[in-house]
């Protein structure tokens, strides 16, 4: 079982660049990392409808981003952000919504319940409900419900992988697991044992108690899941890059489809930072993901 290193909320801390460069940039602007990512974004290319309920609870809301000149029946990407299953909010990921609309996709960015309000598997169940809402409602935004894709980073990649590989989540939401055409997961833990303050999230006591197999996406590989693109930074010190390679190997051995793309000089946070318009030179994460979704 591969260790998952500790997560941090997604600030711009490590993008595969010398850390002092990013620190100097943050100090010069006086902004949080998310502010730096979102500040340059123009809304000229997309429209956004925010805080749409997909359930009755405060965290069960989502935002929909539409390209202003979208083709009819546009493909739809549901983006699940990271944050150690205990941090994050959809409004901070406007840069991700803009990135996807810039490639012609409709983007759906949901919030989901976080620890300590929620423990596993509540956040996965919330994400499944967001997929159900998208399937049932996205046509009125010009989206094609037969072309739904999942994308996630870090803890969001873990959730996306479980929705893709463990069929019971979408089935419990009233959907076939094959409603998802393909999944792109960035820097996710797929074969891991939580430790430290992450352990209570998964109902684990301090110490060496093994986790339930239900938390690990790698345990649900059967070769019948939708195709997966596993995007990984080679300088990731928070999640062991072998998580991606082990999952790819197991899927391929089961005659499923998975592909790893490794960006050798990118760290954990740099993978999602590379979606933001001013930072896309870091790695072609957006183009590689868009190409994969169009192929499926």
N, C-alpha and C positions, 0 to 999 in steps of 0.2 A: 504494500500500500504506500503510495507516494505522499510525502508531507505537503500540505498547503501552507505556505508561509503566511505571516500575519498580513491582514488587509488594513488599509487606511482609507478614510474618506478621500474622494478623488480630487485632491488639490494638484496643482502642477508642481510635483516634487522631483520626479525623475522621468525624463523623456528620452534618455539615451544621450543627452547633451551633458557637457560639464555642468554640475549642479550650480556652480556660482553664476553661470550665465542666466539661468532661469531665476535664481534668487535676486540678482540685480534687476532683472526685468520687473519682477513683482514689487520690489522696493521702490522702483522709479515710478510705478503707476499708483501705488497705494491700494491696489485692488486685490480681492480674492482671486484664486485661480479661475473659478467659474466666470467671474466678471471679465477677466482677461479673455477667456474663450468666447464669451457671448457678445462683448462690446462691439466688435467690428461687424457683426452680422446685420445685413440689411434685410428688411422684410419685403423688398421689392419682388423677390422671386417666389414668395409663398404667402399663403394665408394660414392663420392658426385659430382654431377654436379650442378654448381651454376649459378645464374643470368639468368635463362631461362625466356624469356618474355612470359607472358600470356595475355598481352595487350600492347598498344603502349607507355604508360607513364612510367616515371622513377621508380615509386614505384610498378609497376605491373610486378614484377619479382618473381621467386621462385627458391628454391633449392630442388633437389631430392636426397635422400639418399637410397642406395641399399645395402642390406646385401651381402657380398661377396659370400656367399654360399646359396643364396636364392633359395627356391623351385620354380618351374615354377608356373606362375600365383599367385604370392604372393599377400596377402591382403595389402591394401594401406591405410595409415592414413594421413589425411591432418591436420597438427598442426597449430593452430592459437594462436599466443602469445598475451599477455596482455600488458598494458602500458597506461591505462586511455584513450584509443582511440587517444592518442597524442604523444606516445613515443614507441620505439622499432624498431629493425631491425632483419631480419632473421638470419644474421650471428652470432648473440649473442646466438642463440638457437641450436648450434651444439650439445650440450649435449642432447637435446630432440630428435634430429634426430638419434643420436647414441643409445639412450635408446630404441627407437622403432625398429631400425634395430637389436638390440641385442635380440629382441623377434621374429625376422623373418619377420617383416613388412617392406614394402617400406614406407618411410616417405617423405611427401611433405610439405615444410615450405615456405609459401608465405609471402612477404611483402604486405601491403595494404596502401592506402592513409590515412594520419593522419591529425588531427586538428593541425594548422589552415588551412592547404591546403584544407582539406575536412571536411564536417559536415555530420551528419546522413542524409540519409542512405548510403553514398558513400562507407564507409569502408565495409559495408555488401555486397553491390553490387560488390565490388572488390573481396571479398572472394568467391562470387558465380561464378565469372569469373574464379577464380583459380580452383574451383571445375570442371568447364566445361573443362578447359585445361587438368586437370588430367584425367577426364573421356575419353577425346579424344586421349590422348597421352601416358598414362602410360603403355600401352601394350608394347611399344618399350623399356621400362625399365624393363620388366619382370613382370609388375603388372597386376592384374585382375581388369578391370573396372567395373565388376559386384560386387566387394567387396570393396567398398569405405567407409571409416569411417571418422568422424569428431572428433577432439579433440581440446579443447581450455582451456586457463587459464585466469581468470579475465575478462578483456574486450574481450579477445579472446573467452572466454566461452559464453559471451553475444552474440557475432557474430555467434558462432556455434549454439547456441540455436535458434536464429532467422532463420538461414538457415534450421534448422530442423523442426521448428514449423510453420513458415510463408512460405507457399509454393510458394508465388509469386516471391521470389528472384531467386530460381533455375529455375522456369518456365520462367522468363524473360531472363535467360541465356540459354534457350533452353533445359532444362533438366526436367525430372520428379523429384519431391521431393523424391521419393523412390529410386533414384540412391544412396542415402545414406543408408547404411545398419544399422548403429547405431551411436550414438554420446556419447562421454564422455566429460563432462563439469566440470571443476574444478573452484570452488570459484567464480562463476559468479553471476552478478546481473540480476535477471529475473523479479522481481516485485519491481520497484524502481522509485524514483524521484531524478534526478540529482540535485546537488546543488553546490554553489561556482563556481569555474572556469570551472566545467564540463557542466554547463547549456548552454553556447553558442554552444557547440558541438551538442546539440539537439534542437537548435533554441529557447531556453528559455531565457527570460529576468530575471534579478535578482528579488528575491521575491518568492512568493508562487504560481506562475502560474503553474497549473498542466501540466504534460507532455502529449504529444500525446500518445494515447494508442499504436501507431505503434512501439514505442521504447521498449515495454515491452514484452518479449517472452511469459509470462504467459497469455497474452491476445489472443494467437493464438492456444491454446490447443483445439483440437477437437477429440482426441482419435485415430487419423489415422496416426500420425507421426511415424517415425522410433523410435525404443527403445532408451531410454536415461539413462545413468549412471551419477548421480550427485555426484561428489566427493567434500567433504567439510571438512575444518579444524575446529575443535571445538573452537580453540583460534583465529579465524579470527576476527580482530577488524576493518577491512577495508570494508568487505562486510558481512552484517548480515547473519549468517548461515541459518536463517529461509527462505531465498530466495530459497534454495534447497528443504527444506521440503514442502514449499507451492507449488512449481512447481510439485514435486512428487505427492502430494495429489490431485492436480487438474487433472493431467494426469491420475492417477489411477481411479478417479471418472468418467472420460470420457471413461473408459475401454481401455486406452492405457497402455504402459509399461514404467515405470520409477522406478529407484531404487536409493536411497541415501546410500552412504557409508560415515560415519562420522569418522574422525581421531581425537580423543578428544584433543590430545596434540599438534596439528599442527596449525600454523598461516597461514596467507594469502600467503606470499611468500614461506613458507615452502612446500606448495603443489607442486609447480613447481620445487623447489630445490630438492625435493625427487625423481625426475626423473634422476638426475645426478648420475653417478656411485658411487662416494665416499659418497653420501648422501642418498642412498636408504634405509639405516637403519632407517631413520626418519619415514617412513610410506610406506606400500606396494602399493603405487599409481600405479607404473608401472605394477606390477603383476596383480592387480585388473582390470586395464584397459585392459591389454592383454587378460585376461581370458574372460572378457565381450565381446570383439570384436570377439574372437574365437567362442563364443556361438551364435553369430549372423552373 
